[in-house]
Amino acid sequence: MPELSEEEHIEAQRLHGELARIKAEKDGAADELNNIMSWLNDKPIMAEHDLIRMASSELNVSFTDAKKALTAFPKEYSIQGQYIPDIIKQMRQHRRGLKGEHRTEIIKAIENLIFAYSDHLDSCIKSIYWVSDYAYPLKNMRYSESDLRKLHSVKEEKERREIIDCLCKFWEADLNRKNTPYNEEYSKLSKKMTKAKKEFRSYLSGITHQSIRKNWTEQGDEFILTKICENPGISAKELHERMPQKLYKRSSSQIISKSANRLGVTQISGKYYKLPNDIKKDLYAYTAAFIDSDGYITMDKNHNPRVGLVATGDRGKAFMMEIHKELGVGKLHLDQKSPQNTRPVNRLNFYSQGDITELLNKCRPHFRMKGKNADLLLELIRMKKSHKKADWYKERCNEIFKLMKYENHKDHVNYDFAQYDVDIETVAKLHNNCKMDVMDSLESIGVIV
């Protein structure tokens, strides 16, 4: 198989990432957020500043952390800068000219996109904690993502109560109408519901778009992150030159450099790199694709498990740093000398059995080439952890070692398998000796040998 160039590797990795979860928040931060949201359950409607101050005092968290939890709102859901409803509209127009399987496929794609967008809107409603208990009447109103963002911008107690009053009027009339036959009373209740809807829309119309528009700092941060993800290796000067005129006048290369540091962007030799959100959403699918193409799953002669990712050059170094940051495990080895004296080699290696187990279990559904290697290593780690005294332990370790050599080098035409006592005609049959079922049986009856 011909070797790919670095650019082809990077493109392959990017595509794998696009086809393949934003990494879950750290456990401590998630627990803190859950505590604050649970605390809200029995709290009355009040001004946001007062509620944040109360949460900070009663939950013994900083004002900043309480504010972050109570004011968080999902990022705008778009694809390549296009608004989702607009994309759906375009897809429906395109569907008119299709027939047969192509039409069926695009119908499914539209349904999946609508489902994902509906889930996003539900998340937006849940983030507006003071209105989330009134989700039913709110969903019966006419609203958009922009309208929900306007609701999120309402901070004062009086304004919040007025909005909830509209929702409650609609909800009450709707409940009464369900048990009412179609008569004059039914008509009155329908008019009451329509009036409540108009009041709700009127109130939203009174909230200006300027009140929800991002400030200059937020717009600059968003531009910087977007452009770095789209153009890995871009410099502060290049970022400044590509800024819209309004941002360009308010910024400079020095300001951009400080903003990039604040945003946690990786910098290598004055160039900026950042993992795109699409990759973060499918982090383990992307990592599995990278291990398949430019990584390894193996074991040393002492039967110690080893997993690693390898990349060269500044882009490879930046990627190793970014993926290490997102995974939160592993050990970086940067700027190592290449055996061919070419560009420096950068590695992210995993040595801990616990880290390797977690990584391989999460990546396993996404492997296309090294799935068998992962299974062998997971079997080995489980044996080493709980079954070292089993009479079959040493023999199976040797079998796994041979299988690992075979799986890693079976496509190498001139590889010397004899040096490891591997018979390529029969070694594949050793997969049938897997001890996973044996260990399941032993552990199910509480016997650990």
VOTI-343870 format. One record per atom (N, C-alpha, C, O, CB): residue in one letter; z, y, x. Coordinates in steps of 0.1 Angstrom, whole numbers, plus 5000, padded with zeros to 4 digits. Atoms other than C-alpha are relative to their C-alpha. Glycine has a CB too. Example, Ala and Ser with C-alpha at 12.3 -4.5 7.8 and 13.67 -1.06 7.14 Angstrom:
! residues 2
A500049885009A507849555123A500050125009A500750125019A501250004990S500049894991S507149895137S500850114992S500950224997S498650055004
//
This chain:
! residues 449
M500049885009M500050005000M500050125009M500950145017M501250004990P500049884991P499050345016P501250094997P501750104986P498750074997E498849915001E501850585023E499650134994E498550184996E500650035014L500349885007L502050895002L500450125009L501350105017L500850014987S499649884993S502151245017S501350054994S501750014983S498950105000E498749945005E505351455013E499750074986E500550054977E500650105010E500349935013E503651664986E499849904989E500249934977E498750085002E500150115010E502651344967E501349944996E501549924984E499049895005H498750055003H506151214970H500850104990H501350064980H500849985012I499349905008I507551544956I499550004986I500250014976I499950145007E500650005014E505051544927E500449874992E500649884980E498550015001A499650135007A505851174919A501450014995A501749974984A499849885009Q498649995004Q509551254919Q500250094988Q501050074979Q500850055012R499949905011R509051554896R499549934987R500249954977R499150125004L500550075012L506951344872L501049904995L501249894982L498749945002H499050095004H509551074872H501250064993H501750024982H500549925012G498949935006G512251324864G499650054986G500550054977G500450125009E500549955013E510151464835E500049894990E500349914978E498750085001L500150115009L509551124820L501449944997L501649884986L499149905005A498750075002A513050994824A501150084992A502250034990A500649975014R499049975010R520751344809R500750125007R501250105018R501049884997I499349924991I522151734818I501349925003I502049874994I500350154995K498950084996K524951564838K501350054993K501550174991K500350015015A498849975008A528251544818A500950095008A500950085021A500749874996E499049914993E530851804826E501149925007E501349805003E500650104990K498950074993K533651714850K501149974990K501350044981K500550085012D499050045010D536351524832D501150104997D501550124986D500749875005G499049915002G538951784838G499650124991G500350164982G500550065013A500549895008A536852064824A499749964986A499950044976A498750065006A500350055014A535751854794A501349984992A501350024981A499349865001D498750015007D539351774786D500650134995D501150154984D501049935009E499549875003E540252134787E499350064989E499950124980E499950105013L500849955011L537352224764L500449934987L500550004977L498549985003N499650075012N538351954740N501450044994N501650054982N500149855002N498749955005N541952074739N499950134993N500550154983N500950025012I500249865006I540852434731I499349984986I499750054977I499250095009M500750025012M538452314704M500949934989M500849974977M498749925002S499050075009S541152084688S501050104996S501450104984S500649885007W499049905003W543552374689W499550094989W500350154982W500450085013L500649915010L541152574667L500249964986L500050044977L498650035003N500150055013N541452344638N500850074989N500350094978N500449855000D499149945010D544352514620D500250155002D501150214996D501449935000K499849864997K543852864632K499250094989K498150054985K499450045014P500749925010P542953144607P498950085007P498750085019P501050104994I501149924995I539953364610I500650135006I501350204999I498950034989M499549884994M540653654634M498950055010M497949985013M501349975007A500949954990A538953874659A499949925013A500949855016A500450155004E500250094988E537553694690E501050035011E501649945017E498650015005H499149964988H539653884716H501449954997H502049905006H499950155002D498650045003D542853814697D500149845001D501249795005D500450044986L500050145000L541953444694L500049945014L500749855017L498849944992I500050054986I541153404731I501350035007I501849945014I498950085007R498749974994R544353574741R501149904995R501949865003R500550144996M499050095006M546353344717M499849865007M500749795010M499849994985A500350134994A544553034731A500549995015A501149895019A498549975000S499649994986S545253144767S501549985001S502049925010S499650135006S498650015000S548953184759S500649874996S501449815003S500650114991E499450135006E549652874738E499549885007E500349785008E499649994985L500550124993L547452634758L500250015015L499949915022L498549984997N499749984986N548552774792N498749985009N498749915019N501049905004V501250004992V544952824804V499750155003V500250244996V498849934993S500349864997S543453134820S499150064989S498549994981S499250005013F500849935010F541853394798F498549985001F497849964991F500350155000T501450034997T538553334815T499549874995T498549854989T499750015015D500450135005D538552964807D500049994985D499149924979D501049895006A500050005015A539553014771A498850074995A498250034985A501350074995K501149935005K536853274767K498749925002K497849924993K499950135007K501250084997K534253044783K499849894989K498749864985K500149945014A500150115010A535152764758A499750054986A499049994979A501349925000L500149955014L535252984727L498750084998L498350104987L501250084997T501249925002T532153184734T498749935005T497750005005T500250145008A501250084995A529752914748A499049994988A499449964977A500449875005F501150025009F526452894730F498949935007F498549975018F499550144993P501150074994P523652654737P498950095005P498550194998P499549894991K501149924995K520752784758K498849984990K498749884983K499649955014E501250005009E517552864739E499249875003E498949845014E499150125002Y500850134999Y515552544732Y498550045001Y498050084990Y500449904988S501449974999S512052594745S499449915010S500149845018S499850155005I500850084991I509352404764I499050095007I498150145000I499349884993Q500949914992Q507652594792Q499850144994Q498750194993Q498649935001G500049875005G508652914776G499650024985G499650134980G499250095008Q500449995014Q507352834741Q501149964990Q501849864993Q498749914998Y499150025010Y509452844710Y499749874993Y498549854990Y500150124990I500350135006I509852494694I499250014987I498349944985I501349934998P500849995012P508752594659P498550035002P497749994995P500650104990D501449974997D505652744674D499249885005D498049865002D499950125010I500750124995I504852424693I499749904988I498749844988I500949935011I500250095011I505352214661I498850054991I498049974987I501350004991K501249945007K502952454643K498749965006K497849934999K500250154998Q501250034992Q500352404670Q499749854999Q498549824997Q500250045014M500350155001M500752024669M499549964986M498749884985M501349925003R500550035014R500352024631R498650044998R497849974992R500950064990Q501449955001Q497152224634Q499149905008Q498049875003Q499950145006H500850104992H495851984661H499949874993H498949804994H500749985014R500050135007R496751684639R498950004990R498449894987R501449984993R501050005010R494251794613R498749945004R497949894996R499850144995G501350054995G491351694635G500149865005G499149815011G499550095011L499850134995L492751354644L500049894989L500249924977L501349995008K500050115009K492351014628K500649875007K500749875019K498649974995G499650134995G493750664632G501350005009G502250075005G498949945008E498850014991E496150584661E500450135006E501650165007E499749905011H499749874994H495850934676H500850084990H501850154994H498850075004R499249935011R497051084643R501449954999R502350034998R499250004987T498750075002T499850834640T500950045012T502150075010T499949854999E499249964988E501050914676E500550144999E501650175003E499149985012I499649865000I501051284671I501050034989I501950114990I498850104999I499049995011I502951244638I501449965005I502450035002I499649924988K498750044995K505651054656K500550105010K501750125010K499849865007A499649904990A505751314684A500650124993A501650184997A498850045009I499549885008I506151594658I501449964994I502350044994I499150034989E498750045006E508951394640E501150005011E502350045008E499949864994N499050014989N510751334674N500450145004N501650175007N499549925012L499749864995L510551704683L500850074989L501750144992L498750085002I499249945011I511851814648I501449945001I502450024999I499349974987F498650064999F514751564652F500850065011F502050095009F499949855001A499349954989A515651694686A500450154998A501450195001A499149995013Y499849865002Y515352054675Y501150024989Y502050114990Y498850084995S498950005010S517551984644S501449975006S502450035003S499749904989D498850034993D520151834667D500550125008D501750155009D499849885009H499749884993H519952144688H500750114991H501650174995H498850065007L499549905009L520552374658L501449964995L502350044993L499150014988D498650055003D523552154648D501050035011D502150075008D500049854997S499249964988S524952214683S500350155000S501450195003S499449955013C499849855001C524452584678C501150034990C501950124992C498750074997I499149975011I526352584645I501449965004I502450035002I499649924987K498750054996K529252374660K500650105010K501850115011K499949865006S499549914990S529552624688S500650134994S501450205001S498950045011I499449895007I530252904663I501249954993I501149934981I498950074990Y498850075005Y533752774657Y500550064987Y501049984979Y501150015011W499449945013W534753024629W499149974988W499549994977W500150145002V500950035011V531752914608V499749854999V499049814990V498750085001S500450145000S531452544617S500549924989S499949824985S500549945013D499550075012D533652434588D499250034988D499349964977D501550044997Y500949965011Y531052594565Y498649965003Y497750034998Y500250154997A501350044996A528152404579A499149974988A497949994989A500149885010Y500850055012Y527052264545Y499350124994Y498150124992Y500949934990P500749895006P526352604528P499150075010P498150125006P501050104994L500849934991L525052754560L498649935002L497650005003L500750005014K501250084999K522452474563K499150024988K497949994989K500349865002N500849975012N521252564528N499550144999N498750184990N500849974987M500649864999M520552924538M498749995009M498549895015M501150095007R501249994992R517353024554R500450075013R500950185014R498850094993Y499649954988Y518053074591Y499149945012Y498549845010Y501549975003S500750044988S516553044626S501049995011S502250035010S498850095004E499150004988E517952994661E500550145003E501650165007E499349935012S499749864997S517853364665S501150054990S502050134994S498850094998D499049975010D519953404633D501449955004D502450015002D499649954986L498850064996L522553164646L500650085012L501850095014L499849855004R499649924989R522653364678R500650144996R501650195002R498950035010K499449885006K523353674657K501449974994K502350054997K499150064989L498750045005L526153494639L501049995012L502250035011L500049874992H499250024989H527553404673H500550135006H501550145012H499349925011S499749874994S527553774683S501150074992S501650184997S498850085001V499049945009V529953864654V501449985006V501849865007V499849964985K498750014993K533353934670K501250044992K502350004994K500050085013E498949945008E535454124644E500349924988E499549864982E499650144996E499450085011E537653964618E499450044987E499049954979E501550014999K500649965013K536354174589K498649954998K498349904987K500150154999E501450045002E532754094595E499949854999E499149804991E499250055013R500050155002R533453724599R500449964986R499849874980R500949945011R499550045014R535353714566R498950034990R498749964980R501250084997E501049975010E532453884548E498949905000E498449864990E499450145004I501050114999I529953624561I500549884993I499849814986I499649985015I499450135005I532253334552I500150024984I499949924977I501349975006D499949985015D532753494517D498649974994D498649914983D500450154997C501350035005C528953474512C499849854999C499349804989C498950075008L500150145000L528953114522L500849934990L500449834983L500349945014C499150065010C531853024500C499550024985C499649934977C501550065001K500649975014K530253194469K498949904997K498849854986K499650144999F501150095002F527152984474F500549864998F500149794989F499150015013W499550145001W529152664480W500749974987W500549874981W501049985012E499350025012E531352714450E499049984988E499249904980E501050124997A501050015011A528352774427A499249875001A498949814990A499150125001D500750124998D526552484442D500849884995D500249794988D499649985015L499250115005L529452244435L500150004985L500049894979L501450015006N499950005015N529852364399N498749974993N498749914983N500450144996R501350025006R526052344393R499749854999R499049804991R499050075007K500350145000K526051974402K500449924988K499849824984K500649945013N499550075012N528051874372N499750084987N500250054976N501549995001T500449925012T526352124348T498649964995T497749955003T500150155004P501350035005P523552024325P499150125001P499550245003P500149954985Y501049894999Y520352234325Y500150094988Y499550064977Y498649955002N499849915011N521452524303N500250145005N499950175016N501249954991E499849864996E522452894304E501050005011E500850095021E500550084988E499050004989E525452814326E499449965013E499750025024E501249914997Y500750054989Y523252624350Y499250125006Y499150145018Y499149884997S500849894996S520952934352S500950115007S500550165017S499350064988K499149904994K523953164359K500449965014K500550045023K501250024991L499550054987L525152944387L498850015011L499150045022L500549864999S501249994991S521552934402S499850145005S499650175017S498849954993K500149864997K521453314401K501150045010K500850125019K500050094988K498949974991K524853334418K499749945014K500050015024K501349934995M500450064987M523553104446M499050085007M499050115019M499549854998T501149924995T520453314450T500650135005T500150185016T498950034990K499449874996K522553634452K500849985013K500750075022K500950054989A499250034988A524853474478A499049995012A499350045023A500849884999K501050024989K521753384499K499550145004K499350175016K498849914995K500549874996K520453744497K501050085007K500750155017K499650074987E499049934993E523753884507E500149955015E500350035024E501449984993F499950064987F523853644537F498850055009F499050095020F499949854999R501249954993R520253744547R500150155003R499850205014R498749974992S499949854999S521054114542S501050035012S500850125020S500550064988Y499049984990Y524054084565Y499449975014Y499650045023Y501349914998L500650044988L522053904592L499050115004L498850145016L499349874999S501049904997S519354174590S500650125005S500050205013S499250044987G499349884995G521954434597G500549995014G500950085021G501250024991I499750024986I522654274631I498850025008I497849945007I500749865002T501249974992T520154424655T499849905011T500749835016T500250145007H500450094989H518254214680H500650055014H500849975023H498549995001Q499549954988Q519554444707Q501449955003Q501949945014Q500050155000S498650054998S523154314701S500049865006S501149825011S500750014986I500050144994I522053964711I499249995012I499049885018I499649904989R500950014989R519654054738R500849995013R501950055014R499150135001K499350024988K520753954773K499950135008K499050215008K499349895009N500049884992N521854224797N499149985013N498649875015N501550045004W500950014989W519954304829W500449895010W499649835016W500050135008T499550104990T522154074851T499649864995T499249785002T501650015001E500350135006E521653784827E498549975001E498149865004E500549994985Q501450024999Q517953844826Q499549975014Q498649895016Q499350134994G500350024986G517753864864G500449865004G499649795011G500750105009D499650144996D519753534868D499149904994D498749805001D501449984995E500950095006E517553364843E498649995007E498049895009E499850034985F501349994993F514353484861F500149935013F499249855017F499650145002I499850064987I515753374895I500049854999I499349785006I501350055007L499950145001L516653024884L498749944995L498349835000L501149964989T501250055005T513452974865T498949995011T498349895013T499450084988K501049994989K511253084894K500349905011K499449855017K499850145005I499750094989I513152884920I499749854996I499249785004I501550015003C500350145004C512852564899C498449984999C498049875002C500649984986E501550015000E509052634894E499450005013E498349955016E499550114991N500649984987N508452724930N501049975011N501650065018N499550155002P499050034989P510752534954P499650065013P498450055017P500149845001G500349944987G510952704988G499750154999G499350215009G498949935006I500349865001I510453054974I501150095007I502350045007I499950044985S499149914993S512153344993S500550114991S499950134980S499450065013A499549895008A514253634980A498950114999A498850174988A501250065007K501149905001K511353874989K498949964990K498550054983K499450025014E501050055009E508853664970E500550014986E499850044977E499649865004L499449995014L511253644940L499950154995L499650184984L501449955000H500049865004H511554024940H498650054997H498450124987H500650095012E501449965003E507754074942E499549954987E498650014981E499249965012R500550065012R507253854912R500750044988R500450004976R500049855001M499249955011M509854024890M499250094991M498350174996M501250065005P500649905009P508654214859P500550145004P501550155011P500449974985Q499849874995Q508554584865Q501550054997Q502150115005Q499150104994K498749955004K511854654846K501149945009K502150005012K500349974985L499050074992L513754394866L499850045015L500850065022L499949854999Y500349974986Y511954484899Y500750135004Y501250145015Y498550025001K499449874997K513254844897K501649995002K502250085008K499750104989R498650025000R516854724892R500549905011R501749875011R500549964987S499650114991S516854464920S499450035014S498750135016S499549874995S500549994986S516154414957S500249865006S500849775000S500750105008S499850144994S515954114981S501449975003S501949865001S499250005013Q498550024998Q519654174990Q500749964988Q501649874988Q500650125007I499350035013I520754174954I499649854995I500549784990I499650104989I500450145004I518653854947I500749905009I501149795003I498549995002S499350094991S520253684977S501449984996S501949864996S499950055015K498650025005K523753754964K500049934987K500949854985K500650144999S500050075013S522853644929S499749855002S500349774995S498950064991A500350144997A521353314943A501349935005A501549825001A498949995010N498750064995N524653244962N501049994988N501649884987N500650095011R499150015012R526653324930R499649894991R500449834984R500050134993L500550105009L524453094910L500049855006L499649764999L498650034996G499950134994G524952804934G498749945005G498549825005G500749904991V501350054995V521352784946V500049965014V500750025023V498950114998T500150054986T520652584977T499150085009T497950105004T499749855000Q500849924991Q519352785006Q499849935014Q500749895020Q500650145002I500350064987I517552645036I499050095007I497950115003I499349864998S500949914992S516152885063S499450114992S498250144993S498949925007G500449895008G515953165038G499149964988G498650054981G499250095009K500750045011K514152955012K501049944990K502049884993K498949895004Y499150045011Y515652864978Y499549884993Y498349864991Y500250124990Y500450125007Y515752534960Y501149974989Y502250014990Y500049885010K499150045011K517252414927K499449894991K498249904989K500350134991L500550105008L516952104906L499750054986L500650124980L501049884999P500349965013P515252174873P500949944990P501449834992P498549984996N499250055010N517152124841N499549874994N500249784990N500250104989D500750125005D514651854830D500549885008D500749775003D498550015000I499650114991I515751644860I501549984998I501949864997I499850045015K498650015002K519451714854K500349924987K501249844986K500750134999K499850075013K519051584818K499849855002K500549774995K499150064990D500250144998D517751254831D500349975015D499549915022D498549964997L499650014986L519651254864L499849865006L499349845017L501450055002Y500050134995Y519950884868Y498649934999Y498349855007Y501149914993A501350045000A516450814857A499250055012A498449985019A499350044987Y500749944988Y515251054884Y500549945013Y499749915022Y500350155000T499450074988T517650904910T499449865002T499149825013T501550004999A500650144999A516350554902A498650015005A498249935013A500149934986A501449994996A512750674906A499950035015A499149995022A499350114992F500049974986F513650824939F500349895009F499749865020F500950125003I499650124992I515350514952I498949905000I498649845010I501349934993D501150095001D512350314940D498950045011D498349955017D499450004986S501149954991S509950534961S500550035014S499849995024S499450124994D499649964987D511950674990D501549985002D502250065008D499850155001G498650044998G515350494990G500149865003G499149795005G500850044988Y499850144997Y516850164997Y501249954993Y502250024991Y500049985015I498850085005I519249904982I500049885009I499149805009I499949974985T500050124991T520349655008T501549975004T502450024997T499350045013M498750044995M523349505027M499949975015M498849935020M500649874992D500050024985D524249485064D500349855003D500649774994D500950095007K499750144996K524849165084K501449954997K501749834996K499749985014N498650045004N528549175075N500250004985N501350004980N501050105006H500050005015H527649175038H500650124993H501250114983H500749874996N499649875006N528549535032N498950064992N497850084997N500650105010P501149945008P526549695003P499650145005P500550215009P500450014985R500549874995R524449995012R498950054990R497949974987R499550005014V501149935008V522350234990V499850135006V500750205011V500450014985G500349874994G520550545003G498750064995G497849994990G500049985015L501249925003L518050814996L499550075013L500450115021L500250104989V500649944988V515750945024V499050104997V498150084989V499549895009A501049905001A513751265027A499950085013A500850085021A500350104988T500249934987T512251475055T499750154997T499450194986T498849945007G500449865000G511751845062G501050084992G502050034987G498750014994D499149915007D513452145046D500149974985D501249984979D499550145002R500050045014R512452045011R500849884997R501649874988R498649984994G499350125001G513851705016G501550025002G502349964995G499649895010K498649964997K517051855030K500650064988K501850034983K500150095012A499549935012A517452085000A500249904988A501249914981A499050114996F499850105011F516851794976F501249915002F501949894992F498749914999M498850094997M519451574993M501350084996M502250024990M500049965015M498849925003M521951864990M500250024985M501350014980M499950135007E499949985015E521151924953E500349874993E501249884984E498650054995I499750125007I521151564942I501549955003I502149894995I499049895004H498650034997H524451514961H501050084992H502050034987H500350025015K499149915008K525951814943K500049954985K501149954979K499450145000E500050045014E524851674909E500649864998E501449844988E498549994995L499450135001L525851314915L501550005002L502349924996L499349905009G498549984997G529251414930G500549885008G501749875010G500750004987V499550124991V529351094952V499049995011V497950055011V500149874992G500950034988G527850974985G500350095012G501250185011G498550034996K499849924988K527751115020K498750045006K497749975007K500849915011L501249944995L525151345034L499949995015L500950005022L500050154997H500350004986H523551295068H498750085002H497650044999H499849855006L501149914999L521351595075L499450025014L500150015024L500450134994D500649964988D518851695102D500149895011D500349925023D500550135005Q499950114990Q518851345119Q498649995007Q497650035001Q500349874993K501250014992K516251285146K499249884995K499749774992K500349975015S500950105005S513251095134S499649905012S499449955023S498750064994P500450094989P512250775154P498750035005P498450005017P500049864994Q501349974995Q508750905156Q499950155006Q498950205009Q498949994989N499949864995N509951255168N499250094991N498650194997N499650015014T500749915009T508451415137T501150094994T502050135000T499249924989R499049915007R510351625111R501349934999R501449814998R499450044986P498650055001P514151585108P500149914987P499549954977P501050115001V499850095011V515251305085V501450044993V502450065000V500049855004N498849975007N517851375058N500349884990N499449834983N499950134992R499650115008R519851105040R501250034991R502050114995R500349885009L498850005009L522251065011L500449854999L499749784992L499850074986N499650145000N524050735017N501349984991N502150064990N500349965014F498850045008F526550544995F500649885006F499949785008F499549974985Y499350114993Y529150325012Y501149944991Y501349824992Y500650065012S498950055009S531950294986S499549904990S498549934983S500850124994Q500450105010Q531749984965Q500150064986Q499350034977Q500949885001G499849945013G533050184935G498950104997G498350104986G501350084999D501149905002D530450464940D498749924997D497949964989D499950095012I501250085001I527650204944I499949944987I498849934980I499949905011T500050075013T528650014913T499750104989T498950074980T501449944998E500249905010E528750334892E498550045000E497950054990E500950125001L501349954998L525450454906L499049904995L498149934987L499750045014L501050105003L523550124902L500049974985L499049944979L500249875008N499950035014N524850054867N499350114991N498750084981N501550004995K500649895008K523650404855K498550005003K497750054994K500750135004C501449994997C520350374873C499249874996C498049874994C499850025015R500750135002R519650004865R498950004989R497949944991R501149904996P501150005011P517750064831P498750075005P497750044998P500550064988H501249924996H515350294850H499249955012H498250005015H500450145002F500750064988F514450084881F498749944996F498649864986F500949915007R501250075002R510849974882R499649915012R498949815010R498950114998M500350084988M510749824917M501249935006M501149825011M499350085011K498850054993K514249764930K501149954990K502349954994K500650105009G499050055009G515949624899G500749875005G501949865003G499349974987K499450124995K516449284915K501050025011K502049965012K498949905005N499149964989N517949444946N501450054994N502450024999N499450115009A498849945006A520449634923A500849894994A502149894996A499650104989D499350115006D521349314905D500849925011D501949885009D499149914992L499450084989L522049134938L501250075005L502250015008L498949985011L498949924994L524249414951L501250014990L502350004994L499550145003L498950005010L526249434918L500749875000L501949864998L499450044986E499450134999E526749064920E500949985013E502049945012E499049885000L499350014987L527849084957L501350084999L502450035003L499250065011I498849915001I530349374950I501049934991I502249934994I499650144994R499050075009R531949184921R500649885006R501849855005R499349964987M499450114993M532348874942M501050055011M502149995012M498849925007K499149954989K533849074971K501350064994K502450055000K499350115008K498849945006K536249244947K501049904995K502249924996K499650094989S499050095008S537748944928S499849855003S500649784998S499850024986H500250144999H536348614940H499849955015H499049865017H498849964992K500150034986K536648604978K500549865004K500049795013K500750105009K499450144997K538648274977K499349894993K499749774995K501550004996A500850105007A536148094956A499349915010A498849965020A499050064990D500750094990D534647784973D498550035002D497949985011D500249864996W501449974999W531147914966W499750145006W498650185007W499449994986Y500149864996Y531848264979Y499150025012Y498150105011Y501350075002K500849984987K530448245015K498649954998K497750025003K500749925011E501450055001E527448035006E499250104991E498050124994E500049864993R500849915008R526448274978R499850135007R498750195005R500850034987C500249884992C526948575001C498849985009C498050085010C501250045008N501250034991N524448415025N498750004992N497750044997N500249875008E501250015008E522048344997E499650144996E498450184996E500349924987I500349875004I522248704985I499450085012I498550165010I501350084995F500549944988F521648825021F498549975002F497750055004F500849965012K501450054998K518448615023K499150064989K498050104991K499949855000L500849955011L517348724988L499750155002L498650204999L500749984987M500149854998M517949094998M498950025010M498050115008M501350065004K501149994990K515749055029K498649974994K497750044997K500349915012Y501350045007Y513048885008Y499550114991Y498450154992Y500249874993E500449905010E513049144980E499650135007E498750205003E501150034990N500349874994N512949435005N498749995009N498150095012N501150045009H501250014990H510149295028H498949904995H498149875003H500649955013K501050105005K508149055006K498550065000K497649985001K500349954987D501349945000D505249305006D499550035014D498450085016D499950134992H500349984986H505249335044H499349885006H499949775008H501250045009V500850114996V502449115057V500549935012V500649815013V498650045002N499650064988N503749055092N501550005003N502049995014N499350085012Y498550004998Y507549065086Y500549875004Y500049764999Y500750054987D499550124994D509448805106D501249954992D502349994995D500350015015F498950055008F511548625079F500849905007F502049885004F499549954987A499350114993A512448345103A501250055007A502149975009A499049945010Q498849954993Q514848565122Q501350004991Q502450004997Q499850145006Y498950015009Y517048555091Y500149874993Y500849854983Y500050114990D500050145006D516448185083D499650014985D500249944977D501449945002V500449995013V514548285052V498749934998V497749965005V499850154996D501250085003D511948035038D499450074988D499850064977D500449854997I500749925011I509548255018I499549914989I499249964978I499050095006E500550095010E508347944999E501149974990E500749944978E499449885006T498950045009T511747864984T501150104997T501950084988T500649875006V498949905001V513948174988V500250064986V501350084981V499850115010A499949945014A513048314953A500849924991A501449974981A498650034995K499250085009K514648014937K501550025001K502249984991K499749855003L498649974998L518048134950L500550094989L501750114987L500350055014H499649925011H518048384922H500749924989H501549974982H498850084994N499550095010N518848094899N501549975002N502249924993N499249874998N498650034996N522248054917N500950114997N502150115001N500149965014C499249885003C523548384904C501449964994C501449874985C499350094990K498650035004K527348374899K500650094989K501850084986K500950005012M499549915010M527648634872M500649934988M501749964984M498950104995D499550085011D528048384844D501349935004D502349924996D499049904995V498850074995V530648194865V501150095000V502250064996V499749935014M498949904999M532648504871M500450054986M501650084984M499550125009D499649965014D532448604834D500949894994D501949934988D498750014991S499250115006S533848264825S501450005006S502449984999S499349865003L498750004993L536648274851L500850124996L502050104993L499850015015E499249895003E537648624842E500450014985E501450074981E499250135003S499750005015S537548564804S501249914997S501949944987S498849944993I498850085002I540248294808I501250055010I502249985011I499749865003G498949944992G542248514832G500249945014G501349955019G501350004993V499950074987V541548314864V499250085010V498050095009V499549854999I500649934989I540748524895I500349925012I501449915017I500550155001V499850084988V540148304925V499750095013V499950045024V499149885000
//
